[in-house]
Each structure stands twice: as C-alpha cells, then as structure tokens.
Amino acid sequence: MRYMPIDLSLFVTNRERFIKQLKQNAIAVFHSNDIMPRSADGTYPFV
C-alpha cells in the first residue's frame, strides 16, 4: 500500500458538521470526478 488509508470517521464527522450548517430545505451537490485531460499537459477550462 502506498499510503495509510484515511480513517472513515473523518468523513462521518465532516458530513455531520456540514449538515448542521445547511439551512432547512437546502440541497448540496458534490462531485469527485477527476479533471478531464484534453492533452498531455492541459485540462478543459470548464471542468
């Protein structure tokens, strides 16, 4: 393994803290896609 895995409780704690800060009937959308490469040394500006 190249690195030690992150403890899952970190993510649980962060989600709980974030949810407490959301206003009622609010929505949050997160994406974790990698940045799309367009060539060997550049990425798309809209990503």
OpenMM code with the backbone's topology and positions (N, CA, C; nanometers):
from openmm import Vec3, app, unit

residues = "MET ARG TYR MET PRO ILE ASP LEU SER LEU PHE VAL THR ASN ARG GLU ARG PHE ILE LYS GLN LEU LYS GLN ASN ALA ILE ALA VAL PHE HIS SER ASN ASP ILE MET PRO ARG SER ALA ASP GLY THR TYR PRO PHE VAL".split()
positions = [
    Vec3(0.0838, -0.1173, 0.0000),
    Vec3(0.0000, 0.0000, 0.0000),
    Vec3(0.0889, 0.1244, 0.0000),
    Vec3(0.0569, 0.2205, -0.0840),
    Vec3(0.1403, 0.3403, -0.0947),
    Vec3(0.1230, 0.4352, 0.0227),
    Vec3(0.0068, 0.4344, 0.0821),
    Vec3(-0.0200, 0.5254, 0.1922),
    Vec3(-0.1187, 0.4603, 0.2883),
    Vec3(-0.1252, 0.5134, 0.4067),
    Vec3(-0.2194, 0.4617, 0.5048),
    Vec3(-0.3592, 0.5120, 0.4700),
    Vec3(-0.4601, 0.4260, 0.4772),
    Vec3(-0.5960, 0.4711, 0.4455),
    Vec3(-0.6461, 0.5731, 0.5482),
    Vec3(-0.7307, 0.6635, 0.5022),
    Vec3(-0.7877, 0.7651, 0.5901),
    Vec3(-0.8969, 0.7005, 0.6746),
    Vec3(-0.8970, 0.7339, 0.8019),
    Vec3(-0.9976, 0.6806, 0.8936),
    Vec3(-1.1362, 0.7292, 0.8507),
    Vec3(-1.2308, 0.6380, 0.8354),
    Vec3(-1.3639, 0.6724, 0.7863),
    Vec3(-1.4392, 0.7662, 0.8801),
    Vec3(-1.4038, 0.7684, 1.0055),
    Vec3(-1.4722, 0.8583, 1.0989),
    Vec3(-1.4497, 1.0050, 1.0616),
    Vec3(-1.3414, 1.0349, 0.9928),
    Vec3(-1.3168, 1.1715, 0.9458),
    Vec3(-1.4289, 1.2161, 0.8524),
    Vec3(-1.4684, 1.1302, 0.7605),
    Vec3(-1.5730, 1.1640, 0.6647),
    Vec3(-1.7088, 1.1757, 0.7332),
    Vec3(-1.7350, 1.0873, 0.8273),
    Vec3(-1.8617, 1.0918, 0.9008),
    Vec3(-1.8716, 1.2231, 0.9775),
    Vec3(-1.7657, 1.2594, 1.0463),
    Vec3(-1.7637, 1.3831, 1.1244),
    Vec3(-1.7815, 1.5047, 1.0343),
    Vec3(-1.7115, 1.5065, 0.9219),
    Vec3(-1.7234, 1.6197, 0.8296),
    Vec3(-1.8647, 1.6320, 0.7740),
    Vec3(-1.9271, 1.5191, 0.7401),
    Vec3(-2.0654, 1.5229, 0.6898),
    Vec3(-2.1606, 1.5765, 0.7961),
    Vec3(-2.1456, 1.5308, 0.9177),
    Vec3(-2.2328, 1.5766, 1.0261),
    Vec3(-2.2171, 1.7260, 1.0496),
    Vec3(-2.0942, 1.7755, 1.0488),
    Vec3(-2.0709, 1.9193, 1.0662),
    Vec3(-2.1325, 1.9987, 0.9521),
    Vec3(-2.1185, 1.9488, 0.8308),
    Vec3(-2.1736, 2.0184, 0.7151),
    Vec3(-2.3261, 2.0228, 0.7215),
    Vec3(-2.3883, 1.9118, 0.7560),
    Vec3(-2.5348, 1.9044, 0.7626),
    Vec3(-2.5893, 2.0026, 0.8660),
    Vec3(-2.5201, 2.0201, 0.9763),
    Vec3(-2.5648, 2.1144, 1.0788),
    Vec3(-2.5653, 2.2578, 1.0267),
    Vec3(-2.4803, 2.2883, 0.9291),
    Vec3(-2.4711, 2.4243, 0.8764),
    Vec3(-2.5692, 2.4507, 0.7621),
    Vec3(-2.6298, 2.3461, 0.7075),
    Vec3(-2.7251, 2.3643, 0.5979),
    Vec3(-2.8545, 2.4261, 0.6495),
    Vec3(-2.9101, 2.5160, 0.5695),
    Vec3(-3.0400, 2.5723, 0.6028),
    Vec3(-3.1476, 2.4698, 0.5706),
    Vec3(-3.2644, 2.4873, 0.6306),
    Vec3(-3.3749, 2.3944, 0.6086),
    Vec3(-3.4149, 2.3943, 0.4609),
    Vec3(-3.4435, 2.2775, 0.4081),
    Vec3(-3.4827, 2.2559, 0.2680),
    Vec3(-3.3717, 2.2906, 0.1687),
    Vec3(-3.2485, 2.2973, 0.2139),
    Vec3(-3.1356, 2.3244, 0.1248),
    Vec3(-3.0860, 2.1931, 0.0653),
    Vec3(-3.0134, 2.2062, -0.0432),
    Vec3(-2.9543, 2.0885, -0.1070),
    Vec3(-2.8082, 2.1202, -0.1390),
    Vec3(-2.7249, 2.0204, -0.1296),
    Vec3(-2.5836, 2.0350, -0.1642),
    Vec3(-2.5462, 1.9207, -0.2578),
    Vec3(-2.4733, 1.9531, -0.3631),
    Vec3(-2.4306, 1.8528, -0.4605),
    Vec3(-2.2786, 1.8544, -0.4652),
    Vec3(-2.2199, 1.7387, -0.4471),
    Vec3(-2.0746, 1.7246, -0.4521),
    Vec3(-2.0394, 1.6251, -0.5617),
    Vec3(-1.9345, 1.6514, -0.6324),
    Vec3(-1.8854, 1.5530, -0.7282),
    Vec3(-1.7364, 1.5359, -0.7061),
    Vec3(-1.6893, 1.4183, -0.7347),
    Vec3(-1.5478, 1.3895, -0.7092),
    Vec3(-1.4796, 1.3343, -0.8336),
    Vec3(-1.5267, 1.3777, -0.9479),
    Vec3(-1.4659, 1.3314, -1.0724),
    Vec3(-1.3246, 1.3860, -1.0869),
    Vec3(-1.2436, 1.3111, -1.1558),
    Vec3(-1.1111, 1.3599, -1.1899),
    Vec3(-1.1232, 1.4676, -1.2971),
    Vec3(-1.0255, 1.5565, -1.3042),
    Vec3(-1.0227, 1.6584, -1.4087),
    Vec3(-0.9921, 1.5902, -1.5410),
    Vec3(-1.0749, 1.6177, -1.6411),
    Vec3(-1.0575, 1.5555, -1.7727),
    Vec3(-0.9377, 1.6156, -1.8462),
    Vec3(-0.8390, 1.5348, -1.8822),
    Vec3(-0.7273, 1.5875, -1.9611),
    Vec3(-0.7675, 1.5995, -2.1075),
    Vec3(-0.7224, 1.7053, -2.1730),
    Vec3(-0.7500, 1.7191, -2.3163),
    Vec3(-0.6259, 1.6895, -2.3981),
    Vec3(-0.5110, 1.6990, -2.3351),
    Vec3(-0.3851, 1.6619, -2.3994),
    Vec3(-0.2890, 1.6205, -2.2887),
    Vec3(-0.1669, 1.6015, -2.3234),
    Vec3(-0.0711, 1.5536, -2.2239),
    Vec3(-0.0414, 1.6564, -2.1155),
    Vec3(-0.0682, 1.7846, -2.1420),
    Vec3(-0.0294, 1.8862, -2.0445),
    Vec3(-0.1378, 1.9901, -2.0158),
    Vec3(-0.2623, 1.9618, -2.0492),
    Vec3(-0.3658, 2.0621, -2.0250),
    Vec3(-0.4981, 2.0000, -1.9867),
    Vec3(-0.5842, 2.0804, -1.9278),
    Vec3(-0.7176, 2.0350, -1.8907),
    Vec3(-0.8204, 2.1308, -1.9490),
    Vec3(-0.9445, 2.0885, -1.9533),
    Vec3(-1.0517, 2.1737, -2.0042),
    Vec3(-1.0812, 2.2841, -1.9023),
    Vec3(-1.0976, 2.4078, -1.9472),
    Vec3(-1.1193, 2.5181, -1.8533),
    Vec3(-1.2544, 2.5127, -1.7824),
    Vec3(-1.3532, 2.4445, -1.8400),
    Vec3(-1.4865, 2.4424, -1.7809),
    Vec3(-1.5045, 2.3324, -1.6782),
    Vec3(-1.4057, 2.2488, -1.6562),
    Vec3(-1.4183, 2.1381, -1.5619),
    Vec3(-1.3784, 2.1841, -1.4244),
] * unit.nanometer
topology = app.Topology()
chain = topology.addChain("A")
for resn in residues:
    res = topology.addResidue(resn, chain)
    for name in ("N", "CA", "C"):
        topology.addAtom(name, app.Element.getBySymbol(name[0]), res)
